[in-house]
């Protein structure tokens, strides 16, 4: 009888990666996925933030532009509404101011002439209706000047001759220039012409 010897088998050791290697690999993949997901989320959040900022900035710029146009329209409306009143005040008050200031201006010019040429006697030509008043005014100030009537001159006009030359006062002309300047300003504001481009650029 033949004797048989049974072979002993040991449990097979798997040739693949060990559990610890698999866990490390899983951890590595998880960390990489987390990092990529975090970066992607951060980029998406930044993009959304910038889009929102751009939208808000655009809305703000549009609101400022609308407010500027509204303010400009209101300014022009006020200018157009006040234009007739300003023109009326200028035409009503300016001549009276000019008439009141004629004596002071004549006195100033005569005083300046006497300072520059103390021995001279200035000669004043003015409208007949103001000759007496100007003569009394100069005499009251102790200024030696000759006052002559000149029918060709207007009541707010005077010629002062002295050694160094002469001065021509035409306060009516000054009033006309002031009125024209006011009218021109109100016309520009009412029509929008000649506005400063820096306000709307």
C-alpha positions as CSV (number, residue, x, y, z in Angstrom):
1,X,0.0,0.0,0.0
2,X,1.4,3.3,-1.1
3,X,1.5,6.1,1.4
4,X,0.2,9.5,0.2
5,X,1.3,12.8,1.6
6,X,-1.1,15.6,1.5
7,X,0.2,18.9,0.4
8,X,-0.4,21.8,2.8
9,X,-1.8,25.0,1.3
10,X,-1.3,28.4,2.9
11,X,-3.9,31.1,2.4
12,X,-3.0,33.1,-0.8
13,X,-1.7,36.6,-0.1
14,X,-3.3,39.1,-2.5
15,X,-0.8,40.6,-4.8
16,X,-2.8,43.9,-5.2
17,X,-2.5,47.0,-3.0
18,X,-3.0,46.6,0.7
19,X,-5.9,48.2,2.5
20,X,-3.7,50.9,3.9
21,X,-2.5,51.8,0.4
22,X,-6.1,52.0,-0.9
23,X,-7.1,54.3,2.0
24,X,-4.1,56.6,1.4
25,X,-5.0,56.7,-2.3
26,X,-8.6,57.5,-1.5
27,X,-7.5,60.3,0.9
28,X,-5.2,61.7,-1.8
29,X,-8.0,61.7,-4.4
30,X,-10.4,63.2,-2.0
31,X,-8.0,66.0,-1.1
32,X,-7.3,66.7,-4.8
33,X,-11.0,66.7,-5.5
34,X,-11.6,69.1,-2.6
35,X,-8.9,71.4,-3.7
36,X,-10.2,71.5,-7.3
37,X,-13.8,72.0,-6.1
38,X,-12.7,74.8,-3.7
39,X,-10.8,76.6,-6.5
40,X,-13.8,76.2,-8.9
41,X,-16.2,77.5,-6.3
42,X,-13.9,80.4,-5.4
43,X,-13.6,81.3,-9.1
44,X,-17.4,81.1,-9.6
45,X,-18.0,83.2,-6.5
46,X,-15.5,85.9,-7.7
47,X,-17.1,86.0,-11.1
48,X,-20.6,86.3,-9.6
49,X,-19.3,89.1,-7.2
50,X,-17.7,91.0,-10.1
51,X,-20.9,90.7,-12.2
52,X,-23.0,92.0,-9.3
53,X,-20.6,94.9,-8.7
54,X,-20.7,95.7,-12.4
55,X,-24.5,95.7,-12.4
56,X,-24.7,97.9,-9.3
57,X,-22.1,100.3,-10.7
58,X,-24.0,100.5,-14.0
59,X,-27.2,101.2,-12.1
60,X,-25.5,103.9,-10.0
61,X,-23.9,105.6,-13.1
62,X,-27.3,105.5,-14.8
63,X,-29.0,107.0,-11.8
64,X,-26.4,109.8,-11.6
65,X,-26.8,110.6,-15.3
66,X,-30.6,110.7,-14.8
67,X,-30.3,113.0,-11.8
68,X,-27.9,115.3,-13.7
69,X,-30.3,115.5,-16.6
70,X,-33.2,116.2,-14.2
71,X,-31.2,118.9,-12.4
72,X,-30.3,120.5,-15.7
73,X,-33.9,120.5,-16.9
74,X,-34.9,122.1,-13.6
75,X,-32.2,124.7,-13.8
76,X,-33.3,125.7,-17.3
77,X,-36.9,125.8,-16.2
78,X,-36.1,128.1,-13.3
79,X,-33.9,130.3,-15.6
80,X,-36.7,130.5,-18.2
81,X,-39.3,131.3,-15.5
82,X,-37.1,134.0,-13.8
83,X,-35.9,135.5,-17.0
84,X,-38.7,138.0,-17.5
85,X,-38.5,139.1,-13.8
86,X,-34.7,139.5,-14.0
87,X,-35.0,141.5,-17.2
88,X,-37.7,143.7,-15.7
89,X,-35.7,144.4,-12.6
90,X,-32.6,145.2,-14.7
91,X,-34.5,147.6,-17.0
92,X,-36.3,149.2,-14.0
93,X,-33.4,149.5,-11.5
94,X,-30.3,150.0,-13.7
95,X,-31.2,153.4,-15.1
96,X,-32.0,154.7,-11.6
97,X,-28.7,153.4,-10.3
98,X,-26.9,155.0,-13.2
99,X,-28.6,158.3,-12.6
100,X,-27.7,158.1,-8.9
101,X,-24.1,157.2,-9.7
102,X,-23.5,159.9,-12.3
103,X,-22.6,162.5,-9.7
104,X,-20.3,160.2,-7.8
105,X,-18.5,159.1,-11.0
106,X,-18.1,162.7,-12.2
107,X,-16.7,163.7,-8.8
108,X,-14.2,160.8,-8.8
109,X,-12.9,161.8,-12.2
110,X,-12.6,165.5,-11.4
111,X,-10.7,164.6,-8.2
112,X,-8.3,162.4,-10.0
113,X,-7.7,165.1,-12.6
114,X,-6.9,167.7,-9.9
115,X,-4.5,165.3,-8.2
116,X,-2.6,164.8,-11.4
117,X,-2.7,168.4,-12.4
118,X,-3.3,170.6,-9.3
119,X,-3.3,173.9,-11.1
120,X,-5.7,172.8,-13.8
121,X,-9.4,173.6,-13.9
122,X,-11.4,170.7,-15.4
123,X,-14.2,171.5,-17.8
124,X,-17.4,169.4,-17.6
125,X,-20.0,169.2,-20.3
126,X,-23.4,167.6,-19.5
127,X,-27.1,167.6,-20.3
128,X,-28.8,170.9,-19.3
129,X,-31.1,169.1,-16.8
130,X,-28.2,167.8,-14.7
131,X,-25.9,170.8,-15.1
132,X,-27.0,172.6,-12.0
133,X,-27.0,169.5,-9.8
134,X,-23.5,168.5,-10.9
135,X,-22.3,172.1,-10.4
136,X,-23.6,172.2,-6.8
137,X,-22.1,168.7,-6.1
138,X,-18.7,169.8,-7.3
139,X,-18.8,173.0,-5.4
140,X,-20.0,171.3,-2.2
141,X,-16.9,169.0,-2.5
142,X,-14.6,172.0,-2.9
143,X,-13.7,171.0,-6.5
144,X,-12.9,173.9,-8.9
145,X,-14.4,172.9,-12.3
146,X,-16.4,174.6,-15.0
147,X,-19.8,173.1,-15.8
148,X,-21.2,173.7,-19.3
149,X,-24.6,172.7,-20.7
150,X,-24.5,170.4,-23.7
151,X,-27.9,169.7,-25.2
152,X,-26.5,166.9,-27.4
153,X,-25.7,164.8,-24.4
154,X,-28.1,162.5,-22.6
155,X,-29.0,163.0,-18.9
156,X,-26.7,160.2,-17.8
157,X,-23.8,161.2,-20.0
158,X,-20.9,163.6,-19.4
159,X,-17.6,164.8,-20.9
160,X,-14.8,165.8,-18.5
161,X,-11.9,167.7,-20.1
162,X,-8.6,168.2,-18.2
163,X,-5.0,168.8,-18.9
164,X,-4.1,165.2,-19.5
165,X,-7.0,164.4,-21.8
166,X,-10.7,163.8,-21.3
167,X,-13.2,161.2,-20.0
168,X,-16.5,160.3,-21.6
169,X,-19.2,158.9,-19.2
170,X,-22.1,157.1,-20.9
171,X,-24.0,155.4,-18.2
172,X,-26.9,154.7,-20.5
173,X,-24.5,152.8,-22.7
174,X,-23.3,150.8,-19.7
175,X,-26.9,150.0,-18.8
176,X,-27.6,148.8,-22.3
177,X,-24.5,146.6,-22.2
178,X,-25.6,145.1,-18.8
179,X,-29.1,144.5,-20.2
180,X,-27.7,142.8,-23.3
181,X,-25.5,140.6,-21.1
182,X,-28.4,139.5,-18.9
183,X,-30.6,138.8,-22.0
184,X,-27.8,136.8,-23.6
185,X,-27.2,134.8,-20.5
186,X,-30.9,134.0,-20.1
187,X,-31.2,133.1,-23.7
188,X,-28.3,130.6,-23.5
189,X,-29.8,129.0,-20.4
190,X,-33.2,128.8,-22.0
191,X,-32.1,127.2,-25.2
192,X,-29.2,125.1,-23.9
193,X,-26.8,126.8,-26.4
194,X,-23.2,127.5,-25.4
195,X,-23.5,125.5,-22.3
196,X,-20.2,124.4,-20.7
197,X,-19.5,120.9,-22.1
198,X,-17.8,119.9,-18.9
199,X,-21.2,119.7,-17.3
200,X,-22.4,117.1,-19.7
201,X,-19.2,115.2,-20.9
